[in-house]
Amino acid sequence: MRRNDGQRLSHLDASNRPRMVDVGAKAVTARSATAQAIVRFPREVARALREGGMRAKKGPVIDTAIIAGTLAAKRTHELIPFCHPLMIERCDIAAGFINEIDLEIRCTVAVSHKTGIEMEALTGASVAALTVYDMCKALSHEIVIADLRLVEKNGGKRKVQGGKIIK
């Protein structure tokens, strides 16, 4: 199977069987990635959360989501079959309302390694969003997790900014 640029997909061998990419010959470089997820609340739920200091019956929503997202980023290789185990050097998760109903969660992860860290950022953002949902589902099951995406990547062959490859 080939990518749009004609190159073989890196996670398939010559027989199109799945495999982990061999990064043994690659150079160690500084790498970082940022991913985002949006948690969309019904208007009345968003208002109640803001008025309640972002606390639910289960506890502090944002603080718990940050802890869960960080733990998930560190364990990505246990969840995604072909991810290499990485010694993450930094994981920052931030969350805040970007409008009346949308809570943006951003996860930025950094490492010095031979392979990228996009999956760790995406996993951190998604698990943080899932944690917000879990902590708030007693208020409504109409909460939506949307727009999980890579927004920035530095290091390695390609640079991503604003979700688009620029190098």
C-alpha positions as semicolon CSV with decimal commas, in nm:
position;residue;x (nm);y (nm);z (nm)
1;M;0,000;0,000;0,000
2;R;0,128;0,346;-0,087
3;R;0,086;0,699;0,046
4;N;-0,034;0,987;-0,171
5;D;0,330;1,069;-0,257
6;G;0,390;0,715;-0,389
7;Q;0,604;0,594;-0,097
8;R;0,518;0,274;0,088
9;L;0,337;0,309;0,419
10;S;0,599;0,276;0,691
11;H;0,397;0,033;0,905
12;L;0,370;-0,228;0,627
13;D;0,645;-0,462;0,513
14;A;0,709;-0,570;0,152
15;S;0,429;-0,827;0,184
16;N;0,184;-0,564;0,315
17;R;0,193;-0,716;0,663
18;P;0,186;-0,483;0,964
19;R;0,513;-0,410;1,141
20;M;0,672;-0,169;1,382
21;V;0,896;0,083;1,207
22;D;1,269;0,028;1,261
23;V;1,407;0,357;1,394
24;G;1,749;0,216;1,486
25;A;1,943;0,411;1,223
26;K;1,761;0,742;1,276
27;A;1,922;1,031;1,462
28;V;1,793;1,149;1,797
29;T;1,631;1,491;1,758
30;A;1,415;1,718;1,971
31;R;1,051;1,653;1,885
32;S;0,725;1,801;2,002
33;A;0,360;1,777;1,909
34;T;0,039;1,951;2,010
35;A;-0,307;1,801;1,971
36;Q;-0,647;1,938;2,055
37;A;-0,991;1,803;2,132
38;I;-1,311;2,000;2,177
39;V;-1,570;1,904;2,437
40;R;-1,904;2,060;2,339
41;F;-2,158;2,102;2,619
42;P;-2,526;2,186;2,612
43;R;-2,551;2,556;2,699
44;E;-2,702;2,503;3,044
45;V;-2,438;2,245;3,137
46;A;-2,152;2,473;3,030
47;R;-2,301;2,757;3,232
48;A;-2,345;2,537;3,540
49;L;-1,987;2,412;3,516
50;R;-1,842;2,762;3,486
51;E;-2,057;2,889;3,773
52;G;-1,949;2,589;3,984
53;G;-1,578;2,649;3,928
54;M;-1,549;2,353;3,686
55;R;-1,636;2,106;3,960
56;A;-1,869;1,811;3,919
57;K;-1,993;1,560;4,175
58;K;-1,686;1,349;4,097
59;G;-1,448;1,638;4,173
60;P;-1,241;1,901;3,989
61;V;-1,306;1,842;3,619
62;I;-1,003;2,013;3,461
63;D;-0,747;1,896;3,717
64;T;-0,865;1,536;3,684
65;A;-0,859;1,558;3,303
66;I;-0,502;1,692;3,310
67;I;-0,386;1,402;3,527
68;A;-0,568;1,142;3,312
69;G;-0,437;1,291;2,986
70;T;-0,081;1,297;3,115
71;L;-0,100;0,935;3,228
72;A;-0,244;0,835;2,890
73;A;0,027;1,018;2,693
74;K;0,292;0,833;2,893
75;R;0,126;0,496;2,818
76;T;0,046;0,546;2,449
77;H;0,272;0,259;2,345
78;E;0,054;0,026;2,555
79;L;-0,260;0,135;2,369
80;I;-0,149;0,184;2,008
81;P;0,017;-0,134;1,874
82;F;0,308;0,009;1,672
83;C;0,402;0,307;1,889
84;H;0,750;0,295;2,038
85;P;0,783;0,340;2,415
86;L;0,911;0,694;2,472
87;M;1,058;0,864;2,777
88;I;0,844;1,176;2,759
89;E;1,031;1,484;2,877
90;R;0,733;1,720;2,891
91;C;0,357;1,690;2,883
92;D;0,146;2,003;2,921
93;I;-0,232;1,988;2,910
94;A;-0,444;2,302;2,917
95;A;-0,819;2,339;2,899
96;G;-1,046;2,638;2,871
97;F;-1,370;2,754;2,715
98;I;-1,316;2,908;2,372
99;N;-1,680;3,016;2,347
100;E;-2,002;2,969;2,542
101;I;-2,022;2,589;2,494
102;D;-1,686;2,459;2,364
103;L;-1,410;2,354;2,599
104;E;-1,077;2,326;2,415
105;I;-0,824;2,077;2,548
106;R;-0,466;2,106;2,420
107;C;-0,195;1,854;2,491
108;T;0,168;1,935;2,409
109;V;0,428;1,662;2,447
110;A;0,805;1,677;2,393
111;V;1,086;1,424;2,374
112;S;1,439;1,380;2,239
113;H;1,415;1,059;2,040
114;K;1,435;0,888;1,701
115;T;1,061;0,880;1,641
116;G;0,771;1,123;1,654
117;I;0,543;1,200;1,942
118;E;0,217;1,287;1,763
119;M;0,032;0,983;1,892
120;E;0,122;1,071;2,250
121;A;-0,022;1,421;2,207
122;L;-0,337;1,286;2,041
123;T;-0,380;1,021;2,311
124;G;-0,331;1,276;2,589
125;A;-0,588;1,516;2,441
126;S;-0,841;1,241;2,373
127;V;-0,820;1,081;2,717
128;A;-0,842;1,423;2,883
129;A;-1,159;1,487;2,678
130;L;-1,299;1,145;2,769
131;T;-1,232;1,221;3,134
132;V;-1,426;1,548;3,109
133;Y;-1,714;1,356;2,952
134;D;-1,704;1,092;3,226
135;M;-1,700;1,350;3,503
136;C;-1,986;1,552;3,349
137;K;-2,213;1,282;3,201
138;A;-2,439;1,296;3,508
139;L;-2,528;1,651;3,394
140;S;-2,605;1,547;3,035
141;H;-2,545;1,269;2,785
142;E;-2,561;1,528;2,505
143;I;-2,197;1,625;2,558
144;V;-1,998;1,579;2,236
145;I;-1,626;1,523;2,191
146;A;-1,528;1,678;1,857
147;D;-1,235;1,785;1,641
148;L;-0,957;1,568;1,780
149;R;-0,660;1,664;1,566
150;L;-0,289;1,729;1,547
151;V;-0,233;2,105;1,539
152;E;0,146;2,125;1,552
153;K;0,446;1,896;1,513
154;N;0,814;1,984;1,522
155;G;1,119;1,763;1,466
156;G;1,160;1,473;1,229
157;K;1,105;1,491;0,852
158;R;0,787;1,699;0,845
159;K;0,666;2,004;1,030
160;V;0,295;2,052;1,092
161;Q;0,139;2,384;1,181
162;G;-0,230;2,456;1,206
163;G;-0,295;2,092;1,116
164;K;-0,120;2,125;0,776
165;I;0,219;1,990;0,667
166;I;0,446;2,286;0,592
167;K;0,781;2,107;0,544
